């Protein structure tokens, strides 16, 4: 008996370990498998702006494709099969619905005709009886009008109370921020945004752009500003200003490719939660 119990416990333990291992593997995959993106931008004098992008996750198990020329088009795939698409429109179902609606209207009209005939017969039978019956006094429905007015007043009061609560909530948040050091919150959230943008920044950049502003002085100012960005020199970026044009334009090709892991979002949320001041601010907001 003891040997049987030990083997059963061993089997249960192995099954539990396998389940825990699978759960951990799924969590690690969700957190550490990168979300990859690729963005293509093309702009010419004739065609205008053409933007397309592709986002993949979990080794292309989930993929989303976007394209914008004149209208926005999208396609969402799960395990290689299209689940949602802007091109697919159910036309046959609409026809079936229209046919069923027309049939329902025909049947309703037939039923209504029968009901009208029955009511006409009943009224012809009851006409002599109506002469002896006293006509009730018809009075205006003052009660219903009063109730409607009261309902409108209650709705307006409720709206005012909601607005006052929202205003008081915003005032409380602003007062809480003023009481504490506002520089601390700006510094903290600025650090988190910089951390997120550092992880989101594209690893591959291919840019060949020609641009001009309405004023050549503004074009020169933007060119000088771009020259101070060190990140541009590390990537394959070519920016050609046009000082002769009086029109504002931006023509060329831009390609961006990068990735981000969900661990970065979890780290930012944990930092916000373990900071006492930020946690109090989040509680005030929520």
C-alpha positions in Angstrom: 0.0 0.0 0.0 2.8 2.4 0.9 4.5 1.7 -2.4 1.3 2.5 -4.3 0.8 5.8 -2.4 4.4 6.8 -3.1 4.1 6.2 -6.8 0.7 8.1 -6.9 2.4 11.0 -5.1 5.3 10.9 -7.5 3.0 11.0 -10.5 1.0 14.0 -9.0 4.3 15.8 -8.2 5.6 15.3 -11.7 2.3 16.5 -13.2 2.4 19.6 -11.0 6.0 20.3 -11.9 5.2 20.0 -15.6 2.3 22.4 -15.2 4.4 24.9 -13.2 7.1 24.6 -15.8 4.7 25.3 -18.7 3.2 28.3 -16.9 6.7 29.7 -16.2 7.8 29.1 -19.8 4.7 30.9 -21.2 5.3 33.8 -18.8 8.9 34.0 -19.8 8.0 33.9 -23.5 5.4 36.7 -23.1 7.9 38.9 -21.2 11.2 38.3 -23.0 10.1 37.5 -26.6 10.5 40.9 -28.4 7.7 42.7 -30.1 9.2 43.6 -33.5 8.1 46.4 -35.8 8.9 47.7 -39.2 7.7 51.0 -40.7 8.0 52.1 -44.3 7.3 55.7 -45.3 7.4 56.9 -49.0 6.6 60.4 -50.2 6.8 61.7 -53.7 5.3 64.7 -55.6 2.9 62.5 -57.6 1.7 59.8 -55.2 1.9 61.7 -51.9 2.3 59.9 -48.6 2.4 56.2 -48.4 2.8 54.6 -45.0 2.9 51.0 -44.1 3.9 49.0 -41.0 4.1 45.5 -39.7 4.1 44.4 -36.1 4.9 40.8 -35.1 5.0 39.0 -31.7 5.8 35.5 -30.4 7.7 34.4 -33.5 5.1 35.7 -36.0 2.3 33.9 -34.1 0.6 37.3 -33.8 1.0 39.8 -36.7 -0.6 43.1 -37.6 -0.1 44.8 -40.9 -1.1 48.4 -41.5 -1.1 50.5 -44.7 -2.3 54.0 -45.5 -2.5 55.5 -48.9 -5.9 57.1 -49.3 -7.7 54.9 -46.7 -6.4 52.9 -43.8 -6.1 49.2 -44.4 -5.2 46.5 -41.8 -4.9 42.8 -41.4 -4.5 40.8 -38.2 -3.2 37.3 -38.3 -3.1 34.5 -35.7 -0.9 31.6 -36.5 -0.8 32.7 -40.1 -4.5 32.8 -40.5 -6.3 36.1 -41.1 -8.6 36.9 -38.2 -9.5 40.5 -39.0 -9.1 42.4 -42.2 -10.4 45.6 -43.7 -10.7 44.1 -47.1 -13.2 41.3 -46.1 -16.8 42.6 -46.0 -19.7 40.2 -45.5 -22.0 40.9 -48.4 -23.9 37.7 -48.6 -25.1 38.0 -45.0 -26.6 41.4 -45.7 -28.6 40.0 -48.7 -30.0 37.2 -46.5 -30.9 39.7 -43.8 -32.7 41.8 -46.4 -34.6 38.9 -47.7 -35.7 37.7 -44.3 -36.7 41.3 -43.3 -38.9 41.6 -46.4 -40.5 38.2 -45.6 -41.2 39.4 -42.0 -42.7 42.6 -43.3 -45.0 40.7 -45.6 -46.2 38.4 -42.9 -46.7 41.3 -40.5 -48.8 43.2 -43.1 -51.0 40.1 -43.6 -51.5 39.7 -39.8 -52.3 43.4 -39.4 -55.0 43.1 -42.1 -56.6 40.2 -40.3 -56.5 42.1 -37.0 -58.1 45.2 -38.7 -60.9 43.0 -40.1 -61.6 41.4 -36.7 -61.6 44.8 -34.9 -64.0 46.3 -37.5 -66.5 43.4 -36.9 -66.3 43.8 -33.2 -66.9 47.6 -33.4 -70.0 47.1 -35.6 -71.4 44.7 -33.0 -70.7 47.0 -30.1 -71.9 50.3 -31.7 -75.4 50.2 -30.1 -73.9 49.5 -26.7 -71.6 52.6 -26.8 -74.6 55.0 -26.9 -75.7 54.0 -23.4 -72.2 54.1 -22.0 -71.2 57.4 -20.4 -68.1 59.0 -22.0 -65.3 59.5 -19.5 -64.1 63.0 -18.9 -60.8 63.6 -20.8 -58.4 65.7 -18.8 -54.8 66.8 -19.6 -52.2 64.6 -18.1 -50.7 67.1 -15.7 -49.1 64.4 -13.6 -47.1 63.0 -16.5 -45.9 66.5 -17.4 -44.8 67.1 -13.8 -43.0 63.8 -13.6 -41.1 64.6 -16.9 -40.1 68.0 -15.6 -38.9 66.5 -12.3 -36.9 63.9 -14.2 -35.2 66.6 -16.3 -34.4 68.5 -13.2 -32.9 65.4 -11.5 -30.8 64.7 -14.6 -29.5 68.3 -14.7 -28.6 68.1 -11.0 -26.8 64.8 -11.4 -24.8 66.3 -14.3 -23.8 69.3 -12.2 -22.8 67.0 -9.3 -20.6 64.9 -11.6 -19.0 68.1 -13.0 -18.4 69.4 -9.5 -16.9 66.0 -8.4 -14.6 66.0 -11.5 -13.5 69.6 -10.7 -12.9 68.8 -7.1 -10.9 65.7 -8.1 -8.7 67.7 -10.4 -8.3 70.4 -7.7 -7.3 67.7 -5.1 -4.7 66.2 -7.5 -3.2 69.7 -8.3 -3.2 70.5 -4.6 -1.5 67.2 -3.8 1.1 67.9 -6.4 1.7 71.4 -5.2 2.0 70.2 -1.6 4.7 67.8 -2.7 7.7 68.5 -4.8 6.5 68.8 -8.4 10.1 68.6 -9.7 10.3 65.1 -8.3 7.3 63.9 -10.4 8.7 65.6 -13.5 12.1 64.0 -13.0 10.6 60.5 -12.2 8.2 60.3 -15.1 10.8 61.9 -17.4 13.3 59.1 -16.5 10.6 56.4 -17.2 9.8 58.0 -20.6 13.5 58.2 -21.5 13.9 54.5 -20.5 10.9 53.5 -22.6 12.0 55.5 -25.7 15.5 54.0 -25.3 14.1 50.5 -25.6 11.7 51.5 -28.4 14.2 53.3 -30.6 14.8 51.7 -34.0 17.9 49.6 -34.4 17.9 49.8 -38.2 17.3 53.2 -39.9 17.5 53.9 -43.6 16.5 57.4 -44.4 16.9 59.4 -47.7 14.9 62.7 -47.4 14.8 66.0 -49.2 12.9 68.8 -47.5 12.2 72.5 -47.5 10.2 75.0 -45.5 8.3 78.1 -46.6 11.3 80.2 -45.5 14.9 79.4 -46.4 16.0 80.7 -43.0 13.7 78.2 -41.3 15.2 75.4 -43.5 18.7 76.4 -42.5 17.6 76.5 -38.8 16.2 72.9 -39.0 19.3 71.7 -40.8 21.6 73.1 -38.1 19.4 71.5 -35.4 19.6 68.1 -37.1 23.4 68.4 -37.4 23.7 68.6 -33.6 22.0 65.2 -33.1 24.8 62.6 -32.8 22.4 59.7 -33.3 21.9 60.6 -36.9 25.6 60.1 -37.7 25.5 56.6 -36.4 22.7 55.5 -38.8 22.2 55.5 -42.5 20.5 58.9 -42.7 20.7 61.3 -45.6 18.9 64.7 -45.2 19.2 67.1 -48.1 17.8 70.6 -47.6 16.4 72.7 -50.5 17.0 76.4 -49.9 15.7 77.5 -53.3 12.1 76.4 -52.8 9.5 78.6 -51.3 7.0 75.7 -50.7 7.0 73.4 -47.8 7.6 69.7 -48.7 9.1 66.5 -47.5 10.0 63.9 -50.1 11.9 60.7 -49.8 12.0 57.2 -48.2 12.2 56.2 -44.6 12.6 52.7 -43.2 12.6 51.9 -39.4 13.0 48.6 -37.8 13.2 47.8 -34.1 11.9 45.8 -31.2 10.7 46.0 -27.6 10.1 43.5 -24.8 7.2 43.6 -22.4 9.6 43.4 -19.5 10.3 47.1 -20.0 6.7 47.9 -19.4 6.6 45.7 -16.3 9.7 47.3 -14.9 8.2 50.8 -15.3 5.0 49.7 -13.6 6.9 48.2 -10.7 9.0 51.3 -10.3 5.8 53.4 -10.2 4.3 51.0 -7.6 7.3 50.8 -5.3 7.8 54.6 -5.2 5.7 55.9 -2.3 5.0 59.4 -3.7 4.0 58.1 -7.1 1.8 55.4 -5.6 0.0 58.1 -3.6 -0.5 60.2 -6.7 -1.8 57.1 -8.6 -4.3 56.5 -5.8 -5.5 60.1 -5.9 -5.9 59.9 -9.7 -7.8 56.6 -9.6 
